[in-house]
């Protein structure tokens, strides 16, 4: 399974593109299929993106 197939079914992807960082997420995700990433690597990349974007918000509390 490649990145394109994974993104069609991913709840994490849907959460990111409809969340507060949707503009950044769409740009980041647009590059994934051309990189030739597999399912696991795509999931890890999206998870890392989510964690990095949420980090400043968690630090304020």
mmCIF file of the N, C-alpha and C atoms, coordinates in Angstrom:
data_MODEL
# 
_entry.id   MODEL 
# 
loop_
_atom_site.group_PDB 
_atom_site.id 
_atom_site.type_symbol 
_atom_site.label_atom_id 
_atom_site.label_alt_id 
_atom_site.label_comp_id 
_atom_site.label_asym_id 
_atom_site.label_entity_id 
_atom_site.label_seq_id 
_atom_site.pdbx_PDB_ins_code 
_atom_site.Cartn_x 
_atom_site.Cartn_y 
_atom_site.Cartn_z 
_atom_site.occupancy 
_atom_site.B_iso_or_equiv 
_atom_site.pdbx_formal_charge 
_atom_site.auth_seq_id 
_atom_site.auth_comp_id 
_atom_site.auth_asym_id 
_atom_site.auth_atom_id 
_atom_site.pdbx_PDB_model_num 
ATOM 1   N N  . UNK A 1 1  ? 0.854   -1.172 0.000  1.00 0.00 ? 1  UNK A N  1 
ATOM 2   C CA . UNK A 1 1  ? 0.000   0.000  0.000  1.00 0.00 ? 1  UNK A CA 1 
ATOM 3   C C  . UNK A 1 1  ? 0.897   1.232  0.000  1.00 0.00 ? 1  UNK A C  1 
ATOM 4   N N  . UNK A 1 2  ? 0.625   2.151  -0.885 1.00 0.00 ? 2  UNK A N  1 
ATOM 5   C CA . UNK A 1 2  ? 1.417   3.367  -0.953 1.00 0.00 ? 2  UNK A CA 1 
ATOM 6   C C  . UNK A 1 2  ? 0.694   4.525  -0.258 1.00 0.00 ? 2  UNK A C  1 
ATOM 7   N N  . UNK A 1 3  ? 1.308   5.695  -0.272 1.00 0.00 ? 3  UNK A N  1 
ATOM 8   C CA . UNK A 1 3  ? 0.773   6.856  0.436  1.00 0.00 ? 3  UNK A CA 1 
ATOM 9   C C  . UNK A 1 3  ? -0.603  7.250  -0.086 1.00 0.00 ? 3  UNK A C  1 
ATOM 10  N N  . UNK A 1 4  ? -0.814  7.221  -1.376 1.00 0.00 ? 4  UNK A N  1 
ATOM 11  C CA . UNK A 1 4  ? -2.108  7.623  -1.942 1.00 0.00 ? 4  UNK A CA 1 
ATOM 12  C C  . UNK A 1 4  ? -3.236  6.730  -1.448 1.00 0.00 ? 4  UNK A C  1 
ATOM 13  N N  . UNK A 1 5  ? -2.996  5.424  -1.439 1.00 0.00 ? 5  UNK A N  1 
ATOM 14  C CA . UNK A 1 5  ? -4.009  4.486  -0.953 1.00 0.00 ? 5  UNK A CA 1 
ATOM 15  C C  . UNK A 1 5  ? -4.292  4.702  0.527  1.00 0.00 ? 5  UNK A C  1 
ATOM 16  N N  . UNK A 1 6  ? -3.246  4.908  1.302  1.00 0.00 ? 6  UNK A N  1 
ATOM 17  C CA . UNK A 1 6  ? -3.419  5.111  2.740  1.00 0.00 ? 6  UNK A CA 1 
ATOM 18  C C  . UNK A 1 6  ? -4.201  6.390  3.028  1.00 0.00 ? 6  UNK A C  1 
ATOM 19  N N  . UNK A 1 7  ? -3.885  7.470  2.311  1.00 0.00 ? 7  UNK A N  1 
ATOM 20  C CA . UNK A 1 7  ? -4.538  8.754  2.575  1.00 0.00 ? 7  UNK A CA 1 
ATOM 21  C C  . UNK A 1 7  ? -6.030  8.721  2.264  1.00 0.00 ? 7  UNK A C  1 
ATOM 22  N N  . UNK A 1 8  ? -6.444  7.867  1.356  1.00 0.00 ? 8  UNK A N  1 
ATOM 23  C CA . UNK A 1 8  ? -7.873  7.757  1.036  1.00 0.00 ? 8  UNK A CA 1 
ATOM 24  C C  . UNK A 1 8  ? -8.675  7.205  2.200  1.00 0.00 ? 8  UNK A C  1 
ATOM 25  N N  . UNK A 1 9  ? -8.030  6.416  3.073  1.00 0.00 ? 9  UNK A N  1 
ATOM 26  C CA . UNK A 1 9  ? -8.745  5.748  4.157  1.00 0.00 ? 9  UNK A CA 1 
ATOM 27  C C  . UNK A 1 9  ? -8.372  6.243  5.548  1.00 0.00 ? 9  UNK A C  1 
ATOM 28  N N  . UNK A 1 10 ? -7.438  7.147  5.664  1.00 0.00 ? 10 UNK A N  1 
ATOM 29  C CA . UNK A 1 10 ? -6.872  7.531  6.951  1.00 0.00 ? 10 UNK A CA 1 
ATOM 30  C C  . UNK A 1 10 ? -7.737  8.534  7.718  1.00 0.00 ? 10 UNK A C  1 
ATOM 31  N N  . UNK A 1 11 ? -8.114  8.157  8.931  1.00 0.00 ? 11 UNK A N  1 
ATOM 32  C CA . UNK A 1 11 ? -8.843  9.073  9.821  1.00 0.00 ? 11 UNK A CA 1 
ATOM 33  C C  . UNK A 1 11 ? -7.916  10.196 10.288 1.00 0.00 ? 11 UNK A C  1 
ATOM 34  N N  . UNK A 1 12 ? -6.657  9.882  10.499 1.00 0.00 ? 12 UNK A N  1 
ATOM 35  C CA . UNK A 1 12 ? -5.686  10.893 10.909 1.00 0.00 ? 12 UNK A CA 1 
ATOM 36  C C  . UNK A 1 12 ? -5.556  11.970 9.835  1.00 0.00 ? 12 UNK A C  1 
ATOM 37  N N  . UNK A 1 13 ? -5.497  11.570 8.589  1.00 0.00 ? 13 UNK A N  1 
ATOM 38  C CA . UNK A 1 13 ? -5.419  12.527 7.484  1.00 0.00 ? 13 UNK A CA 1 
ATOM 39  C C  . UNK A 1 13 ? -6.658  13.429 7.453  1.00 0.00 ? 13 UNK A C  1 
ATOM 40  N N  . UNK A 1 14 ? -7.823  12.845 7.586  1.00 0.00 ? 14 UNK A N  1 
ATOM 41  C CA . UNK A 1 14 ? -9.050  13.647 7.579  1.00 0.00 ? 14 UNK A CA 1 
ATOM 42  C C  . UNK A 1 14 ? -9.078  14.633 8.748  1.00 0.00 ? 14 UNK A C  1 
ATOM 43  N N  . UNK A 1 15 ? -8.595  14.204 9.895  1.00 0.00 ? 15 UNK A N  1 
ATOM 44  C CA . UNK A 1 15 ? -8.541  15.087 11.052 1.00 0.00 ? 15 UNK A CA 1 
ATOM 45  C C  . UNK A 1 15 ? -7.600  16.266 10.792 1.00 0.00 ? 15 UNK A C  1 
ATOM 46  N N  . UNK A 1 16 ? -6.474  15.997 10.194 1.00 0.00 ? 16 UNK A N  1 
ATOM 47  C CA . UNK A 1 16 ? -5.499  17.061 9.936  1.00 0.00 ? 16 UNK A CA 1 
ATOM 48  C C  . UNK A 1 16 ? -5.989  18.071 8.907  1.00 0.00 ? 16 UNK A C  1 
ATOM 49  N N  . UNK A 1 17 ? -6.597  17.610 7.834  1.00 0.00 ? 17 UNK A N  1 
ATOM 50  C CA . UNK A 1 17 ? -7.005  18.557 6.789  1.00 0.00 ? 17 UNK A CA 1 
ATOM 51  C C  . UNK A 1 17 ? -8.262  19.338 7.161  1.00 0.00 ? 17 UNK A C  1 
ATOM 52  N N  . UNK A 1 18 ? -8.940  18.938 8.226  1.00 0.00 ? 18 UNK A N  1 
ATOM 53  C CA . UNK A 1 18 ? -10.106 19.693 8.691  1.00 0.00 ? 18 UNK A CA 1 
ATOM 54  C C  . UNK A 1 18 ? -9.835  20.386 10.019 1.00 0.00 ? 18 UNK A C  1 
ATOM 55  N N  . UNK A 1 19 ? -8.596  20.321 10.493 1.00 0.00 ? 19 UNK A N  1 
ATOM 56  C CA . UNK A 1 19 ? -8.229  20.906 11.769 1.00 0.00 ? 19 UNK A CA 1 
ATOM 57  C C  . UNK A 1 19 ? -7.698  22.323 11.628 1.00 0.00 ? 19 UNK A C  1 
ATOM 58  N N  . UNK A 1 20 ? -7.144  22.855 12.704 1.00 0.00 ? 20 UNK A N  1 
ATOM 59  C CA . UNK A 1 20 ? -6.677  24.244 12.708 1.00 0.00 ? 20 UNK A CA 1 
ATOM 60  C C  . UNK A 1 20 ? -5.462  24.500 11.816 1.00 0.00 ? 20 UNK A C  1 
ATOM 61  N N  . UNK A 1 21 ? -4.732  23.469 11.449 1.00 0.00 ? 21 UNK A N  1 
ATOM 62  C CA . UNK A 1 21 ? -3.539  23.638 10.621 1.00 0.00 ? 21 UNK A CA 1 
ATOM 63  C C  . UNK A 1 21 ? -3.753  23.097 9.215  1.00 0.00 ? 21 UNK A C  1 
ATOM 64  N N  . UNK A 1 22 ? -4.987  23.177 8.726  1.00 0.00 ? 22 UNK A N  1 
ATOM 65  C CA . UNK A 1 22 ? -5.353  22.563 7.446  1.00 0.00 ? 22 UNK A CA 1 
ATOM 66  C C  . UNK A 1 22 ? -4.494  23.038 6.286  1.00 0.00 ? 22 UNK A C  1 
ATOM 67  N N  . UNK A 1 23 ? -4.134  24.309 6.260  1.00 0.00 ? 23 UNK A N  1 
ATOM 68  C CA . UNK A 1 23 ? -3.305  24.818 5.166  1.00 0.00 ? 23 UNK A CA 1 
ATOM 69  C C  . UNK A 1 23 ? -1.938  24.168 5.129  1.00 0.00 ? 23 UNK A C  1 
ATOM 70  N N  . UNK A 1 24 ? -1.307  24.064 6.293  1.00 0.00 ? 24 UNK A N  1 
ATOM 71  C CA . UNK A 1 24 ? -0.004  23.416 6.385  1.00 0.00 ? 24 UNK A CA 1 
ATOM 72  C C  . UNK A 1 24 ? -0.115  21.929 6.072  1.00 0.00 ? 24 UNK A C  1 
ATOM 73  N N  . UNK A 1 25 ? -1.168  21.300 6.588  1.00 0.00 ? 25 UNK A N  1 
ATOM 74  C CA . UNK A 1 25 ? -1.346  19.857 6.388  1.00 0.00 ? 25 UNK A CA 1 
ATOM 75  C C  . UNK A 1 25 ? -1.534  19.533 4.909  1.00 0.00 ? 25 UNK A C  1 
ATOM 76  N N  . UNK A 1 26 ? -2.299  20.323 4.203  1.00 0.00 ? 26 UNK A N  1 
ATOM 77  C CA . UNK A 1 26 ? -2.528  20.050 2.774  1.00 0.00 ? 26 UNK A CA 1 
ATOM 78  C C  . UNK A 1 26 ? -1.240  20.158 1.965  1.00 0.00 ? 26 UNK A C  1 
ATOM 79  N N  . UNK A 1 27 ? -0.413  21.145 2.287  1.00 0.00 ? 27 UNK A N  1 
ATOM 80  C CA . UNK A 1 27 ? 0.864   21.296 1.577  1.00 0.00 ? 27 UNK A CA 1 
ATOM 81  C C  . UNK A 1 27 ? 1.783   20.128 1.892  1.00 0.00 ? 27 UNK A C  1 
ATOM 82  N N  . UNK A 1 28 ? 1.852   19.745 3.171  1.00 0.00 ? 28 UNK A N  1 
ATOM 83  C CA . UNK A 1 28 ? 2.714   18.650 3.597  1.00 0.00 ? 28 UNK A CA 1 
ATOM 84  C C  . UNK A 1 28 ? 2.275   17.332 2.963  1.00 0.00 ? 28 UNK A C  1 
ATOM 85  N N  . UNK A 1 29 ? 0.982   17.074 2.985  1.00 0.00 ? 29 UNK A N  1 
ATOM 86  C CA . UNK A 1 29 ? 0.443   15.815 2.458  1.00 0.00 ? 29 UNK A CA 1 
ATOM 87  C C  . UNK A 1 29 ? 0.545   15.755 0.934  1.00 0.00 ? 29 UNK A C  1 
ATOM 88  N N  . UNK A 1 30 ? 0.473   16.884 0.270  1.00 0.00 ? 30 UNK A N  1 
ATOM 89  C CA . UNK A 1 30 ? 0.543   16.896 -1.191 1.00 0.00 ? 30 UNK A CA 1 
ATOM 90  C C  . UNK A 1 30 ? 1.872   16.347 -1.698 1.00 0.00 ? 30 UNK A C  1 
ATOM 91  N N  . UNK A 1 31 ? 2.916   16.460 -0.905 1.00 0.00 ? 31 UNK A N  1 
ATOM 92  C CA . UNK A 1 31 ? 4.236   15.989 -1.327 1.00 0.00 ? 31 UNK A CA 1 
ATOM 93  C C  . UNK A 1 31 ? 4.443   14.499 -1.073 1.00 0.00 ? 31 UNK A C  1 
ATOM 94  N N  . UNK A 1 32 ? 3.649   13.895 -0.228 1.00 0.00 ? 32 UNK A N  1 
ATOM 95  C CA . UNK A 1 32 ? 3.871   12.497 0.160  1.00 0.00 ? 32 UNK A CA 1 
ATOM 96  C C  . UNK A 1 32 ? 3.779   11.492 -0.989 1.00 0.00 ? 32 UNK A C  1 
ATOM 97  N N  . UNK A 1 33 ? 2.740   11.518 -1.810 1.00 0.00 ? 33 UNK A N  1 
ATOM 98  C CA . UNK A 1 33 ? 2.674   10.508 -2.889 1.00 0.00 ? 33 UNK A CA 1 
ATOM 99  C C  . UNK A 1 33 ? 3.852   10.578 -3.859 1.00 0.00 ? 33 UNK A C  1 
ATOM 100 N N  . UNK A 1 34 ? 4.352   11.774 -4.122 1.00 0.00 ? 34 UNK A N  1 
ATOM 101 C CA . UNK A 1 34 ? 5.478   11.887 -5.050 1.00 0.00 ? 34 UNK A CA 1 
ATOM 102 C C  . UNK A 1 34 ? 6.785   11.385 -4.444 1.00 0.00 ? 34 UNK A C  1 
ATOM 103 N N  . UNK A 1 35 ? 6.842   11.280 -3.117 1.00 0.00 ? 35 UNK A N  1 
ATOM 104 C CA . UNK A 1 35 ? 8.032   10.766 -2.441 1.00 0.00 ? 35 UNK A CA 1 
ATOM 105 C C  . UNK A 1 35 ? 8.097   9.246  -2.463 1.00 0.00 ? 35 UNK A C  1 
ATOM 106 N N  . UNK A 1 36 ? 7.001   8.590  -2.784 1.00 0.00 ? 36 UNK A N  1 
ATOM 107 C CA . UNK A 1 36 ? 6.979   7.138  -2.853 1.00 0.00 ? 36 UNK A CA 1 
ATOM 108 C C  . UNK A 1 36 ? 6.945   6.462  -1.493 1.00 0.00 ? 36 UNK A C  1 
ATOM 109 N N  . UNK A 1 37 ? 6.340   7.113  -0.516 1.00 0.00 ? 37 UNK A N  1 
ATOM 110 C CA . UNK A 1 37 ? 6.271   6.563  0.836  1.00 0.00 ? 37 UNK A CA 1 
ATOM 111 C C  . UNK A 1 37 ? 5.270   5.421  0.922  1.00 0.00 ? 37 UNK A C  1 
ATOM 112 N N  . UNK A 1 38 ? 5.541   4.488  1.802  1.00 0.00 ? 38 UNK A N  1 
ATOM 113 C CA . UNK A 1 38 ? 4.618   3.386  2.073  1.00 0.00 ? 38 UNK A CA 1 
ATOM 114 C C  . UNK A 1 38 ? 3.627   3.768  3.154  1.00 0.00 ? 38 UNK A C  1 
ATOM 115 N N  . UNK A 1 39 ? 2.742   2.841  3.496  1.00 0.00 ? 39 UNK A N  1 
ATOM 116 C CA . UNK A 1 39 ? 1.693   3.105  4.476  1.00 0.00 ? 39 UNK A CA 1 
ATOM 117 C C  . UNK A 1 39 ? 2.267   3.460  5.844  1.00 0.00 ? 39 UNK A C  1 
ATOM 118 N N  . UNK A 1 40 ? 3.190   2.658  6.329  1.00 0.00 ? 40 UNK A N  1 
ATOM 119 C CA . UNK A 1 40 ? 3.739   2.873  7.671  1.00 0.00 ? 40 UNK A CA 1 
ATOM 120 C C  . UNK A 1 40 ? 4.488   4.202  7.765  1.00 0.00 ? 40 UNK A C  1 
ATOM 121 N N  . UNK A 1 41 ? 5.267   4.506  6.778  1.00 0.00 ? 41 UNK A N  1 
ATOM 122 C CA . UNK A 1 41 ? 6.027   5.752  6.771  1.00 0.00 ? 41 UNK A CA 1 
ATOM 123 C C  . UNK A 1 41 ? 5.090   6.959  6.667  1.00 0.00 ? 41 UNK A C  1 
ATOM 124 N N  . UNK A 1 42 ? 4.030   6.826  5.887  1.00 0.00 ? 42 UNK A N  1 
ATOM 125 C CA . UNK A 1 42 ? 3.053   7.903  5.771  1.00 0.00 ? 42 UNK A CA 1 
ATOM 126 C C  . UNK A 1 42 ? 2.364   8.133  7.100  1.00 0.00 ? 42 UNK A C  1 
ATOM 127 N N  . UNK A 1 43 ? 1.968   7.063  7.769  1.00 0.00 ? 43 UNK A N  1 
ATOM 128 C CA . UNK A 1 43 ? 1.328   7.192  9.076  1.00 0.00 ? 43 UNK A CA 1 
ATOM 129 C C  . UNK A 1 43 ? 2.266   7.861  10.075 1.00 0.00 ? 43 UNK A C  1 
ATOM 130 N N  . UNK A 1 44 ? 3.521   7.429  10.109 1.00 0.00 ? 44 UNK A N  1 
ATOM 131 C CA . UNK A 1 44 ? 4.489   8.030  11.032 1.00 0.00 ? 44 UNK A CA 1 
ATOM 132 C C  . UNK A 1 44 ? 4.711   9.498  10.726 1.00 0.00 ? 44 UNK A C  1 
ATOM 133 N N  . UNK A 1 45 ? 4.781   9.838  9.465  1.00 0.00 ? 45 UNK A N  1 
ATOM 134 C CA . UNK A 1 45 ? 4.980   11.233 9.083  1.00 0.00 ? 45 UNK A CA 1 
ATOM 135 C C  . UNK A 1 45 ? 3.799   12.103 9.489  1.00 0.00 ? 45 UNK A C  1 
ATOM 136 N N  . UNK A 1 46 ? 2.588   11.604 9.277  1.00 0.00 ? 46 UNK A N  1 
ATOM 137 C CA . UNK A 1 46 ? 1.400   12.357 9.680  1.00 0.00 ? 46 UNK A CA 1 
ATOM 138 C C  . UNK A 1 46 ? 1.311   12.493 11.198 1.00 0.00 ? 46 UNK A C  1 
ATOM 139 N N  . UNK A 1 47 ? 1.667   11.446 11.911 1.00 0.00 ? 47 UNK A N  1 
ATOM 140 C CA . UNK A 1 47 ? 1.655   11.504 13.375 1.00 0.00 ? 47 UNK A CA 1 
ATOM 141 C C  . UNK A 1 47 ? 2.670   12.519 13.892 1.00 0.00 ? 47 UNK A C  1 
ATOM 142 N N  . UNK A 1 48 ? 3.841   12.511 13.300 1.00 0.00 ? 48 UNK A N  1 
ATOM 143 C CA . UNK A 1 48 ? 4.869   13.466 13.701 1.00 0.00 ? 48 UNK A CA 1 
ATOM 144 C C  . UNK A 1 48 ? 4.428   14.893 13.383 1.00 0.00 ? 48 UNK A C  1 
ATOM 145 N N  . UNK A 1 49 ? 3.827   15.100 12.228 1.00 0.00 ? 49 UNK A N  1 
ATOM 146 C CA . UNK A 1 49 ? 3.319   16.416 11.855 1.00 0.00 ? 49 UNK A CA 1 
ATOM 147 C C  . UNK A 1 49 ? 2.284   16.896 12.876 1.00 0.00 ? 49 UNK A C  1 
ATOM 148 N N  . UNK A 1 50 ? 1.352   16.019 13.236 1.00 0.00 ? 50 UNK A N  1 
ATOM 149 C CA . UNK A 1 50 ? 0.324   16.369 14.219 1.00 0.00 ? 50 UNK A CA 1 
ATOM 150 C C  . UNK A 1 50 ? 0.952   16.732 15.556 1.00 0.00 ? 50 UNK A C  1 
ATOM 151 N N  . UNK A 1 51 ? 1.882   15.929 16.011 1.00 0.00 ? 51 UNK A N  1 
ATOM 152 C CA . UNK A 1 51 ? 2.532   16.187 17.299 1.00 0.00 ? 51 UNK A CA 1 
ATOM 153 C C  . UNK A 1 51 ? 3.317   17.493 17.296 1.00 0.00 ? 51 UNK A C  1 
ATOM 154 N N  . UNK A 1 52 ? 4.027   17.760 16.215 1.00 0.00 ? 52 UNK A N  1 
ATOM 155 C CA . UNK A 1 52 ? 4.786   19.008 16.130 1.00 0.00 ? 52 UNK A CA 1 
ATOM 156 C C  . UNK A 1 52 ? 3.886   20.229 16.074 1.00 0.00 ? 52 UNK A C  1 
ATOM 157 N N  . UNK A 1 53 ? 2.770   20.129 15.376 1.00 0.00 ? 53 UNK A N  1 
ATOM 158 C CA . UNK A 1 53 ? 1.864   21.270 15.288 1.00 0.00 ? 53 UNK A CA 1 
ATOM 159 C C  . UNK A 1 53 ? 1.118   21.509 16.603 1.00 0.00 ? 53 UNK A C  1 
ATOM 160 N N  . UNK A 1 54 ? 0.869   20.458 17.357 1.00 0.00 ? 54 UNK A N  1 
ATOM 161 C CA . UNK A 1 54 ? 0.171   20.589 18.639 1.00 0.00 ? 54 UNK A CA 1 
ATOM 162 C C  . UNK A 1 54 ? 1.097   20.947 19.794 1.00 0.00 ? 54 UNK A C  1 
ATOM 163 N N  . UNK A 1 55 ? 2.387   20.774 19.611 1.00 0.00 ? 55 UNK A N  1 
ATOM 164 C CA . UNK A 1 55 ? 3.340   20.985 20.691 1.00 0.00 ? 55 UNK A CA 1 
ATOM 165 C C  . UNK A 1 55 ? 3.268   22.388 21.306 1.00 0.00 ? 55 UNK A C  1 
ATOM 166 N N  . UNK A 1 56 ? 3.267   23.490 20.515 1.00 0.00 ? 56 UNK A N  1 
ATOM 167 C CA . UNK A 1 56 ? 3.199   24.815 21.146 1.00 0.00 ? 56 UNK A CA 1 
ATOM 168 C C  . UNK A 1 56 ? 1.918   25.016 21.966 1.00 0.00 ? 56 UNK A C  1 
ATOM 169 N N  . UNK A 1 57 ? 0.834   24.472 21.500 1.00 0.00 ? 57 UNK A N  1 
ATOM 170 C CA . UNK A 1 57 ? -0.426  24.615 22.214 1.00 0.00 ? 57 UNK A CA 1 
ATOM 171 C C  . UNK A 1 57 ? -0.370  23.871 23.545 1.00 0.00 ? 57 UNK A C  1 
ATOM 172 N N  . UNK A 1 58 ? 0.246   22.713 23.580 1.00 0.00 ? 58 UNK A N  1 
ATOM 173 C CA . UNK A 1 58 ? 0.377   21.953 24.828 1.00 0.00 ? 58 UNK A CA 1 
ATOM 174 C C  . UNK A 1 58 ? 1.323   22.643 25.799 1.00 0.00 ? 58 UNK A C  1 
ATOM 175 N N  . UNK A 1 59 ? 2.312   23.367 25.287 1.00 0.00 ? 59 UNK A N  1 
ATOM 176 C CA . UNK A 1 59 ? 3.281   24.044 26.146 1.00 0.00 ? 59 UNK A CA 1 
ATOM 177 C C  . UNK A 1 59 ? 2.674   25.239 26.864 1.00 0.00 ? 59 UNK A C  1 
ATOM 178 N N  . UNK A 1 60 ? 1.646   25.852 26.297 1.00 0.00 ? 60 UNK A N  1 
ATOM 179 C CA . UNK A 1 60 ? 1.006   27.016 26.906 1.00 0.00 ? 60 UNK A CA 1 
ATOM 180 C C  . UNK A 1 60 ? 0.142   26.677 28.102 1.00 0.00 ? 60 UNK A C  1 
ATOM 181 N N  . UNK A 1 61 ? -0.315  25.445 28.185 1.00 0.00 ? 61 UNK A N  1 
ATOM 182 C CA . UNK A 1 61 ? -1.224  25.075 29.279 1.00 0.00 ? 61 UNK A CA 1 
ATOM 183 C C  . UNK A 1 61 ? -0.488  24.644 30.511 1.00 0.00 ? 61 UNK A C  1 
# 
